[in-house]
């Protein structure tokens, strides 16, 4: 056997014990350290996320690993969680549905993600609404399910508030209209559609404000006003889909974002036709009342003038019946005097009603007037 050179034997020895330049230890150890450091960084990243992450063994349903957020949400230690089937963390009301969901999606490809909404139950018994996204993965020969659970408490609260507000808009007896900053309609509630004679709210979307007013320039004036002012309250004449006008009161404002920038325009519309007609009837009644009062005054004069003639003739007659004529004349004069007093009282009442009860518009701020209809139309 050919003997090896002493130098070759030493090099082989150093390589085997890990001291040589090409030793396996020196070649792979730095790479191993780098991989471990990378895993540590990835682990720290997972622990920093607000989502709870669960690694579930597909065969048993038990947890293989969890991140820090999972422990924080549920109040369990990592050791306790790893000893618990993931399905036991699901609210009892959703456990059966979740098990069926996992079974139905267990054979999906790894790139496929499915979402399930269910509450997770913490150690204290509190149910935390979660949106759980699951994905199948394979490590080595074993199959796992990665479940990422996101707390949707705030989202559900926001959605509930939006539903309440939407329901309030829909159930309002006043017409509510939302338009963009150019005046194009984005939303109209049912009351607005009925008020203006449209069968469906969808038929209103996209129309410009001008089509809802008898004076087409009103829509443009309202939009321009609200872009420079916070609100508007004004009476004008609306126009139904069939072309018939009717009296309305609009209250408008600009919806702004958190930065104070305008987003859209909201109008609340009231049909005030009945009120306008009532005010018109009042004005007509007061006018007639004034005419009646004047007639009372004229009637008194018309009665007194011939009465004075009768009294004068009776005083000149030397007859027993003359005294009876004078007595009845005094009674007639007393009645006319009472009518005069009633005329004065009626005039005072008329003045009071004109000041306080003639249907005058209640005090309030009117930012500008744009109705150009004749006085008798108002």
Secondary structure as UniProt FT lines:
FT   HELIX           6..17
FT   TURN            21..22
FT   HELIX           24..48
FT   STRAND          52..57
FT   TURN            58..60
FT   STRAND          62..66
FT   HELIX           68..74
FT   HELIX           78..82
FT   HELIX           86..89
FT   HELIX           92..105
FT   TURN            106..107
FT   TURN            110..111
FT   STRAND          114..121
FT   TURN            123..124
FT   STRAND          127..139
FT   TURN            140..141
FT   STRAND          142..151
FT   HELIX           153..171
FT   STRAND          175..179
FT   TURN            181..182
FT   STRAND          184..188
FT   HELIX           190..195
FT   TURN            196..197
FT   HELIX           201..203
FT   TURN            204..206
FT   HELIX           209..212
FT   HELIX           217..228
FT   STRAND          231..239
FT   TURN            241..242
FT   STRAND          245..256
FT   TURN            258..259
FT   STRAND          262..271
FT   HELIX           273..316
FT   HELIX           320..356
FT   HELIX           375..377
//
